[in-house]
Amino acid sequence: MITSMTGCGTGQAETGGARASVEIRSVNSRFVEVQVRAPSRLQVFEAPVRDQVQSRIARGKISVQITWEEEGGVADLPVLDESVARRYLGELGRLAALAQPVLGQVAPPDLVALSRLPGLFHLESVTVDLQQVQALVLEALETALVDFLDMRAREGEALERDVRARMGHLTDLLDRIEAVATASRAAMRERLRDKVNALLAPGAIAEERLAAEVVLLAERSDVTEEIVRFRSHAEQFLATLDRGGEVGRRFNFLLQELNREANTIGSKTDQTEAVYLVVEVKEELERLREQVQNLA
């Protein structure tokens, strides 16, 4: 079975009023790249999340979005920094002592105003069981991965059907090119004979010499080797498809070789029909290349 590199999946896990949600998306990439987005309190789990994803996915640019919800919307709470508060109060007391001879009795400081002083409070996360949170996050991640891989497999099946159909069409085109090339050899012999007869008296050139010239011309335009190699690469392509697994890189290599053979065939043939067929082959190879970019 082959799989697509694109896909998405979601998963959730909850317990005791807390819920972890995970969404996974991927696009094409030569290698595996994992990007994890999570609330600040969950960023400590980025490494195990990344490890779990990379253990199941070999190629693709993967985006993992993690969200965390708790009943009552528990958030980070402000905590008084007592040492900073004592320092402020001490300095305010000194200020009041300095001001009293000039201003008289000074009103005590307003607590609301004091609370706005910088550094007096800091936010502190509500105490949570990190092991329980990690277990919940990884459970949601596993559910999302199953959903994600299932979608990639379904897309892979559709791609496989399309790729097989295109390879079948390429084989048909190659058969037609070979038929045209075979027929052109006999036609070449007759054209050469006609030209020789038009220039020389009948029998002025030996049949052996004529045959040798025909062979020489035929060798220059013979595409048999290229057709054989093209068929070999196509068979390897289908064999790789049958084996399944991670096929993208090998398919890219084989398509380069198929395109190379098609270019050589096009450069060696002078038959109009064969040239048109080669153009169609190259167009089909380009469509295949685009499809293969989506395979893992």
MIVEXGU-234602 format. One record per residue (C-alpha): residue in three letters; y, z, x; residue number from 1. Coordinates in steps of 0.05 Angstrom, whole numbers, plus 5000, padded with zeros to 4 digits. Last residue first. Layout:
REM residues N
{resn: Ala; y: Y; z: Z; x: X; resi: NUM}
...
***
This chain:
REM residues 296
{resn: Ala; y: 5188; z: 5018; x: 5106; resi: 296}
{resn: Leu; y: 5204; z: 4954; x: 5069; resi: 295}
{resn: Asn; y: 5273; z: 4935; x: 5044; resi: 294}
{resn: Gln; y: 5290; z: 4890; x: 5103; resi: 293}
{resn: Val; y: 5226; z: 4852; x: 5086; resi: 292}
{resn: Gln; y: 5259; z: 4824; x: 5024; resi: 291}
{resn: Glu; y: 5317; z: 4793; x: 5063; resi: 290}
{resn: Arg; y: 5269; z: 4764; x: 5114; resi: 289}
{resn: Leu; y: 5227; z: 4733; x: 5059; resi: 288}
{resn: Arg; y: 5288; z: 4699; x: 5030; resi: 287}
{resn: Glu; y: 5304; z: 4672; x: 5100; resi: 286}
{resn: Leu; y: 5232; z: 4648; x: 5108; resi: 285}
{resn: Glu; y: 5238; z: 4611; x: 5041; resi: 284}
{resn: Glu; y: 5301; z: 4575; x: 5065; resi: 283}
{resn: Lys; y: 5267; z: 4558; x: 5130; resi: 282}
{resn: Val; y: 5207; z: 4528; x: 5094; resi: 281}
{resn: Glu; y: 5253; z: 4488; x: 5047; resi: 280}
{resn: Val; y: 5288; z: 4459; x: 5108; resi: 279}
{resn: Val; y: 5220; z: 4442; x: 5137; resi: 278}
{resn: Leu; y: 5201; z: 4406; x: 5073; resi: 277}
{resn: Tyr; y: 5265; z: 4364; x: 5075; resi: 276}
{resn: Val; y: 5250; z: 4345; x: 5147; resi: 275}
{resn: Ala; y: 5178; z: 4327; x: 5128; resi: 274}
{resn: Glu; y: 5202; z: 4280; x: 5073; resi: 273}
{resn: Thr; y: 5252; z: 4247; x: 5120; resi: 272}
{resn: Gln; y: 5199; z: 4235; x: 5174; resi: 271}
{resn: Asp; y: 5230; z: 4243; x: 5243; resi: 270}
{resn: Thr; y: 5190; z: 4303; x: 5264; resi: 269}
{resn: Lys; y: 5197; z: 4339; x: 5330; resi: 268}
{resn: Ser; y: 5260; z: 4381; x: 5317; resi: 267}
{resn: Gly; y: 5237; z: 4404; x: 5248; resi: 266}
{resn: Ile; y: 5169; z: 4426; x: 5274; resi: 265}
{resn: Thr; y: 5203; z: 4465; x: 5330; resi: 264}
{resn: Asn; y: 5249; z: 4500; x: 5281; resi: 263}
{resn: Ala; y: 5190; z: 4518; x: 5235; resi: 262}
{resn: Glu; y: 5153; z: 4547; x: 5295; resi: 261}
{resn: Arg; y: 5212; z: 4591; x: 5313; resi: 260}
{resn: Asn; y: 5220; z: 4613; x: 5241; resi: 259}
{resn: Leu; y: 5147; z: 4635; x: 5238; resi: 258}
{resn: Glu; y: 5156; z: 4674; x: 5303; resi: 257}
{resn: Gln; y: 5218; z: 4710; x: 5278; resi: 256}
{resn: Leu; y: 5181; z: 4724; x: 5212; resi: 255}
{resn: Leu; y: 5124; z: 4755; x: 5252; resi: 254}
{resn: Phe; y: 5172; z: 4802; x: 5288; resi: 253}
{resn: Asn; y: 5207; z: 4825; x: 5225; resi: 252}
{resn: Phe; y: 5140; z: 4835; x: 5190; resi: 251}
{resn: Arg; y: 5117; z: 4880; x: 5247; resi: 250}
{resn: Arg; y: 5179; z: 4924; x: 5240; resi: 249}
{resn: Gly; y: 5173; z: 4930; x: 5164; resi: 248}
{resn: Val; y: 5099; z: 4944; x: 5159; resi: 247}
{resn: Glu; y: 5092; z: 5019; x: 5154; resi: 246}
{resn: Gly; y: 5031; z: 5030; x: 5112; resi: 245}
{resn: Gly; y: 4994; z: 4970; x: 5083; resi: 244}
{resn: Arg; y: 4930; z: 4941; x: 5112; resi: 243}
{resn: Asp; y: 4931; z: 4882; x: 5064; resi: 242}
{resn: Leu; y: 5004; z: 4867; x: 5081; resi: 241}
{resn: Thr; y: 4987; z: 4867; x: 5155; resi: 240}
{resn: Ala; y: 4931; z: 4818; x: 5140; resi: 239}
{resn: Leu; y: 4980; z: 4775; x: 5101; resi: 238}
{resn: Phe; y: 5029; z: 4772; x: 5160; resi: 237}
{resn: Gln; y: 4972; z: 4760; x: 5209; resi: 236}
{resn: Glu; y: 4950; z: 4700; x: 5167; resi: 235}
{resn: Ala; y: 5021; z: 4674; x: 5165; resi: 234}
{resn: His; y: 5026; z: 4681; x: 5241; resi: 233}
{resn: Ser; y: 4961; z: 4641; x: 5250; resi: 232}
{resn: Arg; y: 4984; z: 4588; x: 5200; resi: 231}
{resn: Phe; y: 5049; z: 4579; x: 5239; resi: 230}
{resn: Arg; y: 5010; z: 4575; x: 5304; resi: 229}
{resn: Val; y: 4965; z: 4520; x: 5277; resi: 228}
{resn: Ile; y: 5025; z: 4482; x: 5249; resi: 227}
{resn: Glu; y: 5062; z: 4487; x: 5315; resi: 226}
{resn: Glu; y: 5001; z: 4461; x: 5353; resi: 225}
{resn: Thr; y: 4993; z: 4403; x: 5305; resi: 224}
{resn: Val; y: 5066; z: 4382; x: 5307; resi: 223}
{resn: Asp; y: 5056; z: 4316; x: 5344; resi: 222}
{resn: Ser; y: 5123; z: 4279; x: 5353; resi: 221}
{resn: Arg; y: 5121; z: 4271; x: 5428; resi: 220}
{resn: Glu; y: 5045; z: 4267; x: 5428; resi: 219}
{resn: Ala; y: 5048; z: 4211; x: 5377; resi: 218}
{resn: Leu; y: 5095; z: 4170; x: 5420; resi: 217}
{resn: Leu; y: 5049; z: 4176; x: 5479; resi: 216}
{resn: Val; y: 4987; z: 4162; x: 5438; resi: 215}
{resn: Val; y: 5019; z: 4100; x: 5408; resi: 214}
{resn: Glu; y: 5038; z: 4075; x: 5477; resi: 213}
{resn: Ala; y: 4967; z: 4086; x: 5501; resi: 212}
{resn: Ala; y: 4939; z: 4048; x: 5441; resi: 211}
{resn: Leu; y: 4985; z: 3989; x: 5456; resi: 210}
{resn: Arg; y: 4963; z: 3988; x: 5528; resi: 209}
{resn: Glu; y: 4890; z: 3989; x: 5507; resi: 208}
{resn: Glu; y: 4902; z: 3935; x: 5455; resi: 207}
{resn: Ala; y: 4927; z: 3891; x: 5512; resi: 206}
{resn: Ile; y: 4995; z: 3858; x: 5506; resi: 205}
{resn: Ala; y: 5004; z: 3783; x: 5503; resi: 204}
{resn: Gly; y: 4953; z: 3778; x: 5447; resi: 203}
{resn: Pro; y: 5002; z: 3749; x: 5397; resi: 202}
{resn: Ala; y: 5064; z: 3723; x: 5433; resi: 201}
{resn: Leu; y: 5114; z: 3776; x: 5449; resi: 200}
{resn: Leu; y: 5176; z: 3805; x: 5416; resi: 199}
{resn: Ala; y: 5157; z: 3804; x: 5342; resi: 198}
{resn: Asn; y: 5085; z: 3821; x: 5359; resi: 197}
{resn: Val; y: 5109; z: 3883; x: 5397; resi: 196}
{resn: Lys; y: 5153; z: 3906; x: 5339; resi: 195}
{resn: Asp; y: 5097; z: 3896; x: 5289; resi: 194}
{resn: Arg; y: 5047; z: 3934; x: 5332; resi: 193}
{resn: Leu; y: 5097; z: 3992; x: 5340; resi: 192}
{resn: Arg; y: 5107; z: 3995; x: 5265; resi: 191}
{resn: Glu; y: 5031; z: 3994; x: 5253; resi: 190}
{resn: Arg; y: 5018; z: 4050; x: 5302; resi: 189}
{resn: Met; y: 5074; z: 4092; x: 5273; resi: 188}
{resn: Ala; y: 5046; z: 4084; x: 5203; resi: 187}
{resn: Ala; y: 4979; z: 4110; x: 5226; resi: 186}
{resn: Arg; y: 5013; z: 4171; x: 5259; resi: 185}
{resn: Ser; y: 5060; z: 4182; x: 5200; resi: 184}
{resn: Ala; y: 5002; z: 4196; x: 5153; resi: 183}
{resn: Thr; y: 4981; z: 4256; x: 5194; resi: 182}
{resn: Ala; y: 5052; z: 4284; x: 5197; resi: 181}
{resn: Val; y: 5061; z: 4275; x: 5121; resi: 180}
{resn: Ala; y: 4996; z: 4312; x: 5108; resi: 179}
{resn: Glu; y: 5015; z: 4367; x: 5156; resi: 178}
{resn: Ile; y: 5083; z: 4376; x: 5123; resi: 177}
{resn: Arg; y: 5049; z: 4380; x: 5055; resi: 176}
{resn: Asp; y: 5000; z: 4433; x: 5079; resi: 175}
{resn: Leu; y: 5059; z: 4472; x: 5109; resi: 174}
{resn: Leu; y: 5095; z: 4471; x: 5042; resi: 173}
{resn: Asp; y: 5033; z: 4499; x: 5007; resi: 172}
{resn: Thr; y: 5027; z: 4554; x: 5059; resi: 171}
{resn: Leu; y: 5100; z: 4572; x: 5050; resi: 170}
{resn: His; y: 5090; z: 4577; x: 4974; resi: 169}
{resn: Gly; y: 5032; z: 4625; x: 4985; resi: 168}
{resn: Met; y: 5075; z: 4667; x: 5032; resi: 167}
{resn: Arg; y: 5129; z: 4669; x: 4978; resi: 166}
{resn: Ala; y: 5079; z: 4693; x: 4925; resi: 165}
{resn: Arg; y: 5052; z: 4747; x: 4972; resi: 164}
{resn: Val; y: 5123; z: 4771; x: 4987; resi: 163}
{resn: Asp; y: 5140; z: 4776; x: 4913; resi: 162}
{resn: Arg; y: 5077; z: 4815; x: 4895; resi: 161}
{resn: Glu; y: 5089; z: 4861; x: 4955; resi: 160}
{resn: Leu; y: 5161; z: 4874; x: 4934; resi: 159}
{resn: Ala; y: 5139; z: 4896; x: 4865; resi: 158}
{resn: Glu; y: 5087; z: 4942; x: 4894; resi: 157}
{resn: Gly; y: 5138; z: 4970; x: 4943; resi: 156}
{resn: Glu; y: 5186; z: 4986; x: 4886; resi: 155}
{resn: Arg; y: 5132; z: 5027; x: 4854; resi: 154}
{resn: Ala; y: 5116; z: 5061; x: 4920; resi: 153}
{resn: Arg; y: 5189; z: 5078; x: 4933; resi: 152}
{resn: Met; y: 5194; z: 5108; x: 4863; resi: 151}
{resn: Asp; y: 5132; z: 5151; x: 4875; resi: 150}
{resn: Leu; y: 5160; z: 5172; x: 4943; resi: 149}
{resn: Phe; y: 5224; z: 5198; x: 4910; resi: 148}
{resn: Asp; y: 5189; z: 5236; x: 4854; resi: 147}
{resn: Val; y: 5142; z: 5269; x: 4904; resi: 146}
{resn: Leu; y: 5201; z: 5283; x: 4951; resi: 145}
{resn: Ala; y: 5241; z: 5314; x: 4894; resi: 144}
{resn: Thr; y: 5184; z: 5361; x: 4877; resi: 143}
{resn: Glu; y: 5177; z: 5380; x: 4951; resi: 142}
{resn: Leu; y: 5252; z: 5392; x: 4956; resi: 141}
{resn: Ala; y: 5251; z: 5439; x: 4895; resi: 140}
{resn: Glu; y: 5196; z: 5479; x: 4928; resi: 139}
{resn: Leu; y: 5234; z: 5478; x: 4995; resi: 138}
{resn: Val; y: 5296; z: 5506; x: 4961; resi: 137}
{resn: Leu; y: 5257; z: 5561; x: 4924; resi: 136}
{resn: Ala; y: 5220; z: 5582; x: 4987; resi: 135}
{resn: Gln; y: 5286; z: 5583; x: 5025; resi: 134}
{resn: Val; y: 5319; z: 5627; x: 4972; resi: 133}
{resn: Gln; y: 5260; z: 5675; x: 4972; resi: 132}
{resn: Gln; y: 5262; z: 5680; x: 5047; resi: 131}
{resn: Leu; y: 5337; z: 5690; x: 5046; resi: 130}
{resn: Asp; y: 5334; z: 5749; x: 4998; resi: 129}
{resn: Val; y: 5405; z: 5751; x: 4975; resi: 128}
{resn: Thr; y: 5465; z: 5796; x: 4989; resi: 127}
{resn: Val; y: 5527; z: 5769; x: 4956; resi: 126}
{resn: Ser; y: 5567; z: 5730; x: 5006; resi: 125}
{resn: Glu; y: 5627; z: 5763; x: 5037; resi: 124}
{resn: Leu; y: 5699; z: 5740; x: 5031; resi: 123}
{resn: His; y: 5751; z: 5773; x: 5075; resi: 122}
{resn: Phe; y: 5807; z: 5820; x: 5056; resi: 121}
{resn: Leu; y: 5867; z: 5848; x: 5094; resi: 120}
{resn: Gly; y: 5871; z: 5789; x: 5141; resi: 119}
{resn: Pro; y: 5937; z: 5764; x: 5115; resi: 118}
{resn: Leu; y: 5978; z: 5811; x: 5070; resi: 117}
{resn: Arg; y: 5971; z: 5794; x: 4997; resi: 116}
{resn: Ser; y: 5938; z: 5859; x: 4980; resi: 115}
{resn: Leu; y: 6000; z: 5896; x: 5005; resi: 114}
{resn: Ala; y: 6043; z: 5864; x: 4952; resi: 113}
{resn: Val; y: 5995; z: 5886; x: 4898; resi: 112}
{resn: Leu; y: 5991; z: 5955; x: 4929; resi: 111}
{resn: Asp; y: 6067; z: 5964; x: 4927; resi: 110}
{resn: Pro; y: 6093; z: 6003; x: 4987; resi: 109}
{resn: Pro; y: 6123; z: 6072; x: 4974; resi: 108}
{resn: Ala; y: 6197; z: 6072; x: 4958; resi: 107}
{resn: Val; y: 6244; z: 6089; x: 5017; resi: 106}
{resn: Gln; y: 6290; z: 6151; x: 5012; resi: 105}
{resn: Gly; y: 6353; z: 6137; x: 5050; resi: 104}
{resn: Leu; y: 6371; z: 6067; x: 5074; resi: 103}
{resn: Val; y: 6396; z: 6080; x: 5144; resi: 102}
{resn: Pro; y: 6363; z: 6144; x: 5163; resi: 101}
{resn: Gln; y: 6301; z: 6123; x: 5122; resi: 100}
{resn: Ala; y: 6292; z: 6054; x: 5154; resi: 99}
{resn: Leu; y: 6260; z: 6077; x: 5219; resi: 98}
{resn: Ala; y: 6212; z: 6124; x: 5184; resi: 97}
{resn: Ala; y: 6195; z: 6071; x: 5133; resi: 96}
{resn: Leu; y: 6179; z: 6020; x: 5188; resi: 95}
{resn: Arg; y: 6135; z: 6071; x: 5223; resi: 94}
{resn: Gly; y: 6098; z: 6082; x: 5157; resi: 93}
{resn: Leu; y: 6092; z: 6007; x: 5148; resi: 92}
{resn: Glu; y: 6060; z: 6002; x: 5217; resi: 91}
{resn: Gly; y: 6010; z: 6056; x: 5200; resi: 90}
{resn: Leu; y: 5995; z: 6025; x: 5133; resi: 89}
{resn: Tyr; y: 5983; z: 5957; x: 5164; resi: 88}
{resn: Arg; y: 5939; z: 5986; x: 5219; resi: 87}
{resn: Arg; y: 5899; z: 6026; x: 5168; resi: 86}
{resn: Ala; y: 5889; z: 5963; x: 5126; resi: 85}
{resn: Val; y: 5865; z: 5923; x: 5186; resi: 84}
{resn: Ser; y: 5815; z: 5977; x: 5203; resi: 83}
{resn: Glu; y: 5793; z: 5980; x: 5131; resi: 82}
{resn: Asp; y: 5777; z: 5906; x: 5123; resi: 81}
{resn: Leu; y: 5770; z: 5904; x: 5047; resi: 80}
{resn: Val; y: 5715; z: 5859; x: 5020; resi: 79}
{resn: Pro; y: 5726; z: 5801; x: 4972; resi: 78}
{resn: Leu; y: 5664; z: 5774; x: 4936; resi: 77}
{resn: Asp; y: 5628; z: 5707; x: 4946; resi: 76}
{resn: Ala; y: 5603; z: 5680; x: 4879; resi: 75}
{resn: Val; y: 5555; z: 5700; x: 4824; resi: 74}
{resn: Gly; y: 5559; z: 5649; x: 4768; resi: 73}
{resn: Gly; y: 5532; z: 5696; x: 4715; resi: 72}
{resn: Glu; y: 5461; z: 5670; x: 4725; resi: 71}
{resn: Glu; y: 5453; z: 5637; x: 4793; resi: 70}
{resn: Glu; y: 5460; z: 5564; x: 4814; resi: 69}
{resn: Trp; y: 5446; z: 5529; x: 4880; resi: 68}
{resn: Thr; y: 5456; z: 5455; x: 4896; resi: 67}
{resn: Ile; y: 5422; z: 5413; x: 4950; resi: 66}
{resn: Gln; y: 5438; z: 5339; x: 4964; resi: 65}
{resn: Val; y: 5391; z: 5303; x: 5012; resi: 64}
{resn: Ser; y: 5413; z: 5234; x: 5037; resi: 63}
{resn: Ile; y: 5361; z: 5193; x: 5074; resi: 62}
{resn: Lys; y: 5376; z: 5132; x: 5117; resi: 61}
{resn: Gly; y: 5308; z: 5098; x: 5119; resi: 60}
{resn: Arg; y: 5243; z: 5099; x: 5159; resi: 59}
{resn: Ala; y: 5185; z: 5147; x: 5171; resi: 58}
{resn: Ile; y: 5186; z: 5193; x: 5110; resi: 57}
{resn: Arg; y: 5138; z: 5251; x: 5096; resi: 56}
{resn: Ser; y: 5144; z: 5295; x: 5158; resi: 55}
{resn: Gln; y: 5217; z: 5274; x: 5165; resi: 54}
{resn: Val; y: 5234; z: 5305; x: 5097; resi: 53}
{resn: Gln; y: 5200; z: 5372; x: 5112; resi: 52}
{resn: Asp; y: 5233; z: 5376; x: 5181; resi: 51}
{resn: Arg; y: 5302; z: 5361; x: 5152; resi: 50}
{resn: Val; y: 5294; z: 5416; x: 5099; resi: 49}
{resn: Pro; y: 5268; z: 5465; x: 5152; resi: 48}
{resn: Ala; y: 5330; z: 5450; x: 5196; resi: 47}
{resn: Glu; y: 5382; z: 5451; x: 5139; resi: 46}
{resn: Phe; y: 5360; z: 5520; x: 5114; resi: 45}
{resn: Val; y: 5420; z: 5557; x: 5145; resi: 44}
{resn: Gln; y: 5464; z: 5509; x: 5107; resi: 43}
{resn: Leu; y: 5445; z: 5546; x: 5043; resi: 42}
{resn: Arg; y: 5503; z: 5597; x: 5043; resi: 41}
{resn: Ser; y: 5553; z: 5541; x: 5058; resi: 40}
{resn: Pro; y: 5531; z: 5499; x: 4998; resi: 39}
{resn: Ala; y: 5487; z: 5440; x: 5016; resi: 38}
{resn: Arg; y: 5490; z: 5368; x: 5041; resi: 37}
{resn: Val; y: 5433; z: 5345; x: 5086; resi: 36}
{resn: Gln; y: 5435; z: 5278; x: 5122; resi: 35}
{resn: Val; y: 5368; z: 5251; x: 5147; resi: 34}
{resn: Glu; y: 5363; z: 5188; x: 5189; resi: 33}
{resn: Val; y: 5296; z: 5153; x: 5198; resi: 32}
{resn: Phe; y: 5300; z: 5088; x: 5239; resi: 31}
{resn: Arg; y: 5317; z: 5016; x: 5226; resi: 30}
{resn: Ser; y: 5356; z: 5035; x: 5163; resi: 29}
{resn: Asn; y: 5354; z: 5015; x: 5091; resi: 28}
{resn: Val; y: 5379; z: 5062; x: 5037; resi: 27}
{resn: Ser; y: 5355; z: 5129; x: 5013; resi: 26}
{resn: Arg; y: 5369; z: 5181; x: 4959; resi: 25}
{resn: Ile; y: 5343; z: 5252; x: 4950; resi: 24}
{resn: Glu; y: 5368; z: 5302; x: 4898; resi: 23}
{resn: Val; y: 5351; z: 5376; x: 4902; resi: 22}
{resn: Ser; y: 5364; z: 5432; x: 4853; resi: 21}
{resn: Ala; y: 5354; z: 5506; x: 4867; resi: 20}
{resn: Arg; y: 5357; z: 5555; x: 4809; resi: 19}
{resn: Ala; y: 5368; z: 5630; x: 4806; resi: 18}
{resn: Gly; y: 5358; z: 5672; x: 4743; resi: 17}
{resn: Gly; y: 5296; z: 5707; x: 4769; resi: 16}
{resn: Thr; y: 5261; z: 5643; x: 4790; resi: 15}
{resn: Glu; y: 5278; z: 5570; x: 4792; resi: 14}
{resn: Ala; y: 5255; z: 5504; x: 4823; resi: 13}
{resn: Gln; y: 5284; z: 5435; x: 4813; resi: 12}
{resn: Gly; y: 5269; z: 5365; x: 4837; resi: 11}
{resn: Thr; y: 5302; z: 5297; x: 4840; resi: 10}
{resn: Gly; y: 5283; z: 5229; x: 4869; resi: 9}
{resn: Cys; y: 5316; z: 5166; x: 4894; resi: 8}
{resn: Gly; y: 5293; z: 5101; x: 4925; resi: 7}
{resn: Thr; y: 5305; z: 5049; x: 4978; resi: 6}
{resn: Met; y: 5259; z: 5039; x: 5038; resi: 5}
{resn: Ser; y: 5206; z: 5005; x: 4996; resi: 4}
{resn: Thr; y: 5133; z: 5022; x: 5004; resi: 3}
{resn: Ile; y: 5070; z: 4984; x: 5024; resi: 2}
{resn: Met; y: 5000; z: 5000; x: 5000; resi: 1}
***
